[in-house]
Amino acid sequence: MNATSVPLLLLPGLMNDDRVWSKQLTTFSNGRKVVVSRTDGQDNMTLLAQTALAMMPIGPFAVAGFSLGGYVALEVFRQAPERVIGIAMVDTGARPDSDQAKAMRQRMIDGVGSGAADFSSVATAFLPRVVHPSKVNDKPLTELLISMAKTIGSAGFVRQQQAAMGRADSRELLAVIFCPALIVCGRQDQIAPPELSEEMAECIPGADLVLLDECGHMAPLERPDSVSAAMQSWLTKVDIYSAAR
């Protein structure tokens, strides 16, 4: 590993495992330590962030979070601001859940817990909302999404939803992120609309905002090359920032 290459922590989203970052893992693992910390093992953000931090080598690192992983990335920064020297957030936001969003999550938890909905059907039902209309019939993509959801399972899904429901409002935190920051979002994201990314970019000093055309919520898989290119530019800034400290 190049001595100037800052370690990178990757955090997957709801019903995702490390495969959601497959392109980025391939792109960045050559010459850089890359760690993926799953987001389905705990039911609150504090513990998810602690678990992720424990996986990282001593010293500074960069963190990138997708969707639910973006909430965890902000909590990682909250817990260890002196160690996080670069943060990227993809298809996510800094606001807490509204009462309506919490109620919707609780209905999904109750449905899974009661057995009223088979978990595979729950995962399949998400597809039209999480990908661009042009990708709904993309069989390799949809099969991957369903496979990842099955890996997380109903219990992991419930823990993820509970963690998301209880997350803190991170908007005030954004103003004290002074390290290189990248915000990426699909223009047709129905889960975390571009307005949430634009809000974060406005609040983080010097943040770069990248909006991807014809892209839904699953930007790392729908537009992997574009996401990797944006992250490569960001990581170059992080490495320069690290060397200058």
C-alpha angles and dihedrals in degrees: 000000000000109000090229095052109103115220114255127219116201122197121195126217136239112319090000133120130188091297091077085070095043096123093045092047090055093045100046106030092079103089098354133078107241123188127187116203114194119232100210102073101082135038098223137053096235093061094040089055092046090052091050093048091051090058095057125089117251113279136031125343143166123244131205122187130189120207105310086013088062090061088051091048090057090049090050088054090047091054099040111020092153091060101042107085097165134026131189124184122192124194095341142102144219099231123101121242116283118232088257092053091048091051091051092050090048091053090053091048091049092048093052093042095049094049090239090127127040106232094232089057090049090054092046092049090059094059100087090051099046103046134051113264089250089061100049091095095040096120099194090050097046093044089052092050092050092045092052091048091053090051091054090045130192095293092051090046091054092049091050092050092048091050091050092048092053099044121128127248101261100184094104090049092061094071092063096051101107099160122092108295132190128193119192128180140163111242090227096046106143095182100051105014120211090255088073091053092046089052092053093047091052092051100044111076110244096354119164117229122203120184115191121214121229091011132125130196098302096070097153089059101029095047103016097156093050092047092048092049091052091047092048090056090047093049091051088057090047092053091049091047090050093050091051095053 
